[in-house]
Amino acid sequence: MSVEVHGDEHLAAELDAFARRLSPVPPRKIPDIMLAAAQARTPVRTGRLRSSGIVTEGAVTFPVPYAAPIHWGWRARNIQANPFLTEGVEASQPRWTAAYENELQSDLDRINGV
């Protein structure tokens, strides 16, 4: 079997441009999917914890001071762990993985090696 590549310099330039377009921060819709799934699992007493969820630089966070003790638990205060964020991200993985793959495929489809 053999492979013959024509236009290898053009293809190399296209792949280089593709690599430069890649970002360590995922496209905005991906963390939004994660956030929605985490918020759906967030325990609600007043609603402040649920509504505090935000996306910053591709990361999902709940910045209220009591979010971590609720998520991870606090044995000294007899607070059971409720890993709403972790479980939300895990449960939504098929959706955000598909969204990420679609974004990558869209970028790859723009490569013209001819």
Sequence and secondary structure as in RCSB ss.txt:
>XXXX:A:sequence
MSVEVHGDEHLAAELDAFARRLSPVPPRKIPDIMLAAAQARTPVRTGRLRSSGIVTEGAVTFPVPYAAPIHWGWR
ARNIQANPFLTEGVEASQPRWTAAYENELQSDLDRINGV
>XXXX:A:secstr
     SSHHHHHHHHHHHHHH  SS  THHHHHHHHHHHHHS  SSSHHHHT EEETTEEE  STTHHHHHH BG
GGTB    HHHHHHHHTHHHHHHHHHHHHHHHHHT    
